[in-house]
Amino acid sequence: MVTEVNGLALTVHGPAGAVDLVVPVGASASDVAREYARQAGLAEVPDVHTRLGRRLPPGSAIVDLGVDSGDLLVAAPGAPARSGPPQAPVAPTAGPADRGPGPVATLWFGAATSVALLTGWYAAHAAGSTRQAAVLLLAFAALVGVLPVGSLAHRRVVAAPAFGAAAAFAVAWDPHPARLPTVIGVAALIAAVVAAVGRALDRRAEEAMRAWIATGTLLFVVSTAAALLGLAEQVVWAVLLVAATFAARLLPGYAVEVPDHLLLDLERLAVTAWSARERPAGRRGRTRVRPAAVAVVAARGTRMVTACSAAVLAVTVMSAPLLLDSASLPIDRIGARLLVLFCGGALLLAARSYRHVAARSLLRLAGLACLLTLVVALLPAASLRTATAVVVTSVVVAAALVLVAVATGRGWRSAWWARRAEVAEALCGAASVATLVVACGVFRNIWESIHLDV
């Protein structure tokens, strides 16, 4: 949505000619009609239509109706304005495009993404016409996904970058393990490009496309920088795992973007040509924030937090096992295992501060994926008795901790447990940064350089 600094710049054509208006973002269609009637000197308040003739509901915000800065509106004669006290605003009902994705949509997104990634993996290991046919099919699926055709186009476009990434992965595949980060970085860049195209064609999936673009760009930058600097592949996975861990903590501060007109009293600052807000009765005027505007901001923040949490889960599930597999030397292996352990703990503790159920569940899955990956990596090196004892002890301690937390203060909601959880999360974050140096092989390189000098 493109807005001017002072609001939306509109041109309204009507019986008295054209009038240029600069309206606040939260103005409704009736506010625009009344201001046009006032400036044009009309006795009756007209109805406002789009340039294609669609009538705008008087009580709805023009931003929610798809009106953008620079649009042309048409004022046609309508019913006269009613006198009397203003009625209480009615909460708008969310249309099909405003409702968030339900369980069925989420299930289909996961299934489509999984099918795309598996197809790209098997196409990369195929040869001849089979590989070419699979790549063309994946590219066609990505193209169809970004086309804004159909009532479910804004749902379909969310999975389109996965098909583009799978096609790029099959084309750029190289069996050498050291080139795997570069191959994944190229696939992530193509996913970001497909998401950018889908975002340009349909803005209804704005939040998911932004998450795709940010994640794909990050993967490409990290992998390309490591390739140019000649760093080992374990450096890429370690950096991505730490980045995903800290993103889970920092993303709520960037996910919710509140417009300036909801935070500042623009009327008192005298930066608007006119004000379309209701003026309360009394000597002291106050800016009223529409419930519809608050609902729009909350819905946008919810979608952004969910999309970013899904991106954190995807990066974590990819980087944790690849880090443990690429760290083959003893010192690096110890640092990689500790890094996965601390990142998993930090993700589990960060999930407690999320009130949204889907985002909290995704972050908990990311933390559990780290711990499960670590357990699977440690099982071959440990005996059956030791592994069984560790698993049973961990389950008993976790169950006892949950029971004590709930009994003493409703879990993390109590101030005592919240403070301890905050300290534990900070310690896990600091330890993950410290073990990152060991997992990347810095200590091993220093040790080898000292022995070479001696």
N, C-alpha and C positions, 0 to 999 in steps of 0.2 A: 504494500500500500504506500503510494507516494503522497506525501503531505507536505504542505508548505509549513514554514516555521510558525505562522499564525493560525494555521488550520487548513481547511480545504478551500481552494480557489475555484469557484463555480461561476458559470454564466447562465442566467435564467431568462428565457424568452417567454413573453406573454402578451396580453392585450396592450400593455403600455410600452412595449419595446423590450430591449435587452438590458438587463441589470447585472453588473458584476458584483459578486458577493464573496467575502472571505469569512467562512463559518467555522466554528470550533468542530473538532473531530466528533464530539458526542452529540452534535445537533441532530434533531429529528426532521422528518420531511415537513411536518406542520410548522416547525420553527423557520425553516427556509421559506415556506409559503407566506407566513405572517410578515417576515422581513421584506419579502418582495412586494407584498401588498402595501406595506408602510412606505417604502421608498418610491413605489410607482403611483401612490395616491389612490389605490383602489378601495372601494367601499366594502367589498367582499373578499374573503380569503380564498384564493383559488386552490385547486388541486395541483400537485406537482407530479409530472410524468418524466420518464426518460425520453431520449430523442427517438426511441423506437416505439413510443406510445404506451409503455407499461406504467401503470399508476403506482406510485410509491405510497405504501401505507402511512398515514399521518403520524402514528405513534411510534414508528420504528426509526432507529438511528440510520442515517444515510450511509454510514460506513458499513453497517451490517447488510445493507441492500446492494452493495457492490459499487457505490458511487465513489469515484476517485477524484483527486485534484485535477482540474482542467476539464472536467466533463461538462456537457451541455444538458440542461434541464429545461422542460417546457411547462409553463404555468397555464392551466386551462381553467375556465370558470367552474367553480364548485359551490358547495354549500356554504352559507355564511358562518362565520365563527360564532361559537356558542359563548354566551356570557355566563358568568357564575364562577364559583370557586373552582380552582383546578382540581381535577380528579387525581386520585392516587395512581401512580404508575403501575402498570401491569407487567409482570415479569414476562419477557418474551419466551416463546416456546421454541426449542431448538429444532431446526429442520434436519432433514436427513444428512446434509453435508456438515452440520455443526456438531452432531453427536460424535463422541469419541469412538474408536474402534472397539467393538465388543469381543467376546471370547471367540466367536466364529471367525471374525476377521483376523484376529491375532493368530488363530490356529492355521488359517489358510496362508497367512504371511510366512509363518514358520515353515509350513510344508513347501511353499513355492521356493523360498530361499534355500532350503535343504536340497530340493530337487535340482535347482540351478547349480549349486556348488558341487554336488555329486556328479552331475553331468559334465561340468567343467573338468573335474578331476579325472574321470574316465576318458574324456575326450583328449586330455593331455597325454595319456598313456596309450592312446590308440594310434593307428597309422593309416595313411592313405586316404581313401575316400570317406571312410568312417569318421575320421577326425575332421575333415573339411565339412562334412554334412552336419556334424554336431556343432561346430563353430557357427555355421550359417544359421542353424536353428536357434542357437542361443542369441545371436545378434538380432534375428528377426523378433524373438520374444521381447528383447529389450526395446526394440523400436515400437512394437505394438503397445508395450506397457506405458511408454511416455506419451502416446497420443491421447489428447483430451477428448475422447469419444466415449459416450455412454455415461450412465448415471453413477457407475462405480469406478470412474476413471481415477478419482483421487485416492481410492484404495489400491487400485492396480499399480499406480505409478510408484508406490512405496517399495514394491518388490522388483521393479525394473532394473535398478542398479546392480542387483545381485546377478542377473542374467548377463549384463554387460561385463561385470567382473569375471564371471565364469568363462565367457568367450575370450577375453583378454588373457586369462590364465592359461587356457588351452593353447593359444597362439604363442605366448612367450615362455612356455614351459621349457626348462632345462633340467636334466636329471642330476646335475652336480649339486650337492647340498649347499655349497657356499653361495650359489646363485639363487637360492630359494627366496631370501628377503627381497631381492630385486624383482623377481617374478611376481611376488605378492604385492610389492609396491606399485608395479605397472598395472596390475589388475585393480588395485584400490584407486589409482588415478582414473582409470576408465569408469569405475563406478561413480566417482565424483563428477565426471563429465556427464554421464547419463543423468545423474541426479540434478545437475545444473540445468540440463535441457528440460527435464520434466518440471522443474520449478519455474522455468521461464514460460512454459506452455500452460501450466495449471498451478495457481498459487494456493489451492485448498490444502495441499499436503506440504505447506511451507516448513513446518517444524521437522518432519521426518527427512525432507530433502536437505535441510541445513545440517542435520546430524550426519547424513551420508557424505555430504561435501567436506565437513570438518574432519571426519574420521578417515576418509580416503586421502585427503591432502596430508594429514599427519603421517599416515603409513608411507606414502610416497616420499615425503621429505626425509623421514628417518632412514628408510632403506636406501634412498639414493645418496644421502650424506655418508652413510656407512660404507657404501660401495666406492664412492669417490675418495674417501680417506683410507681405504684399505682395512677397515675394521672387521673383526670376526663377526659371524652371524649371531653369536650369542649376545653381542652388544645390542643389536637391533631388538631382539625379543626382551631383553632386560629393560631397556629404555621404554618400550611400549607398555610393558607390564606396570612399571612405576607410573607412567603417564596415565594409564587407565585408573590406577588406584587413587591418584590425586584428583583426577577428573570427577570421580564419584563424590569427593568432598567439596569441590569448588563449583560444580555445575549448577546447584540451586541458585547461587548468586547471579548467574548469567542467564538463567532460563526465563525468569519472569521479568519482562520489560514493561514497565508502567509508563504510559504516555505522559508527557509533561503537563497536559491540561488537567490531568487528575491529581497532580501533585502541587501545582502552582495556581494561585489565584490570578489568572490572566486579566481579569477585569480590573483588579487593583493595580496590576503592573501596567495597564493601559497599552497592551501590545496587540489587541484585537480591534478590528474595525467595528465590530458589534458583538454582542454577547447573546447567544441563544439559550442560555440557561434560565431556569425558573428563578424569579426573584422572590425570596421569602418576604412575608409581611413583617415589618419591624424596622427599627432605626438602623440596625447593624446588618448589612448584607453579608451573606456567606455563599460560597460556591457549593452547589449541590452536585454530587456525583451520581450519575444515573446507574441504577442497578444493572442495566444491560451492559454498560461499559465495564463494570467490575466483573460481570460474568464472562465477557469476552477475554479480558486479561487473564482471569483464572483458568479458562479453558485452554488458552494459548500456552500458558505456563505448564499446565498438566501434560499437554501433548509434547512439549519440548523436553520436560524432565523424563517422560517415558521413553522418548526416542533416544536421548542421551544415555539413559540407563541400559537400553538394549545395545547401544554401541559399546559401552563399557564391558558388558557381558561378552560380546563377540570378540573384542580385542583380548580380553582375559583368557577366554577359552582357547584362542589361537596361540597366544604368546607363551603361556605357562608350560604346556607340554613341549613346545619347540625349544624353550630355554633349557629345560632339564635334559632334553635329548642332545642339544648342541654342546653343552658344558661337559666335556669328556675328561678333562684333566682333574686331578684330585682337589686342588685348591679351588678351582673354578666351580667344581661340582658342589662343594660345601657352600660357597656363596650363593649359587643358584637355588639350592634347596632352602636355605634360610630366606632368600628373597621371596620365593613363592610362599613360604610359610607366613611371613610378615605381611605380604600383600593380601593374602587370603584373610588374615585376621583384621586388617584395616578395612577391607571391603565389608566384612560382616558387621563390624562396629559402625561403619558409616551408614549402613542400611537402617540402623535403628532411628536415625533422625529424620527419615522420610515418612511423611504422613500418607502419601499416596501408595496404595496397596501394590499396584503393578510395578512401580519403580522400586519399592522396597523388596519385592520378591525377586526382581531381576538382579539387584545388587547382592542379595543373599545367595542366589544361584552362582553368581560370579565368585564370591568368596568360597562357597562349597566346592566349586570346580577346581580352584587352586589347591585346596586341601586334599581333594580326592586325587588330583594329579600327583601330588607329593606322596600320598600313601602308595599309589600304584608304582611310583618310581623307587620307593624304599622297600617294597615287598620282596623283590628278588634278592636283595642284599641281606635280608634278615631271615632268621629261621622261622619256622611255622609257630613255635611256641612264643617267641618274642613278638612276632606280628600280632598274634591273637591277644597277648597280654596288653599290648599298646592300644589296640582297637577297643577292647573291653574297658580298659581304664579310661580312655577318652570319652566313651559313651556314658559311663557312670558319673564321671566328673561333670560332664555337660548337663546331664539330667539333674544332678544335685544342685548345680548352679542355677538352673532355671527354677527349680522348686524354691530355693532360698530367696531368689530375687522376687518371685511372685508373692511369697509369703510375707516378706518384709516391707514391700512398698510398691506392689503392682509393677514389678520389673523395672524397665528403664525410665518409667514415668516418675519414679521417686527421685528426689534430688541427690540422695546418697549414691544410688547406683548410677545415676547420670554423670556425676562427677568422676566416679571410677572408670566408667566407660569412656569418658572424654580423655582421661589420662592414658588409658590403655590404647585408645586410637592414636593419640599423639606419639606414644612410644613405638607403636607399630609403624607409623609413618616415618619417624626418624630412623628406626632400624632398617627399614626398606631402602632408604637413601644410603645408609652406611654399607649395607650388603651389596648394593648396586656396584660399588667399586670393586668388590671381591668377585662378583659374578661376571663382570666384564673382563676380568683377567688383568687388571691393573697391578694387583699385588704380585701375581705370577711374573709379569714382565719386569717389575722392579727386582724381584728375587733373582731372575735369570740374568739381568744386567749386572747385578752385584757380583754374582759368581763368575760371569765372564770377565769382569774387571780384575777380579782376584786371580 
